[in-house]
Amino acid sequence: MSGSVVTVGLGASAADWLALLKPRVLTLVVFTGAVGLIIAPQPINPILAAVAIFCITVAAGAAGAINMWYDRDIDAIMARTSTRPIPAGRISPDSGLAFGVVLAILSVLVMGLATNWVAAFILAVSIAFYVFIYTIWLKRLTPQNIVIGGAAGAFPPVIGWAAVTGSVSLLPVLLFAIIFFWTPPHFWSLSLYASGDYERAGVPMLPVVKGARHTRIAIMVYTLLLVLVTLAPYALGLMGPVYGASALLLGLGFLVYSWRVLNDAQDRLGNSLNRNAPARAAFRYSILYLFLLFGACAVDRLI
């Protein structure tokens, strides 16, 4: 017992504490939040902009840490998460929870004091949504967990906009909708080739509950909806031709990848004959897609 205490208390490195924040996920969060700042209709002091982005980053990381605390039981079962700091025993559950809660509170307070309390309130809502609605309520309850829970990751551009303006308008709401509709095809592509992990852990992801074929159809449907939503800012005159052309071309690319997923060869049991190579490719493209789409949004506004 004493040896395990030493491992938990003293064996954690800075990298372990950083891992609690889910740094790979943070990249998209930071970028989309920064785009919200850039496209806002008025300037913001660069120092305040940096503070706002930092708060968004810390808040998202805090939510990730609390998620790892709550999901430590299923993380220990799944191969791709079993080495995370809490299930691996390098950080104790209580320490991980305290770390996340403290960072969450500090991020909201600093955002409110540095920018405005509208942005701080939306930031707090995004943390609460990810922790309570997605992690604690939906994730283990329904195969629609990603659809509804996807709202948690869609808040950053709204927060960035609100940090500048102190309000919310149609354009950031449309950016929210883009991420909301992007999330299902993004995560369902991942879940197609990680369904064994989810099944062992008892997480009702769509391929586990409805099967691979149903999931492939859902990916195609949501990709179509996503492309239509991405064209709305241009159609409504809120963004210019650089964004409009980029949204169309990137969307066509996403449709191609989703079509390949839909037509992935299967055996008589519904298993992919090529180990879900199209799903893996679609997952990778979806990440690049969101970066490029929001990058085009920022470029369009800057020029």
Buried (B, 14 or more C-beta within 10 A) or exposed (E): EEEEEEBBEEBBEEEBBEBBBBBEBBEBBBBBBBBBBBBBEEEBEEEBBBBBBBBBBBBBBBBBBBBBBBBBEBBBBBEEBEEBBBBBEBBBBEBBBBBBBEBBBBBBEBBBEBBBBBBBBBBBBBBEBBBBBBBBBBBBEBBBBBBBBBBBBBBBBBBBBBBBBEEBBEBBBBBBBBBBBBBBBBBBBBBBBBBEBBBEBEBBBBBBBBEBEBBBBBBBBBBBBBBEBBBBBBEEEBBBEBBBEBBBEBBEBBBEBBBBBBEBEBEEEEEBEEEBBBBBBBBEBBBEBBBBBBBBBBBBBEE
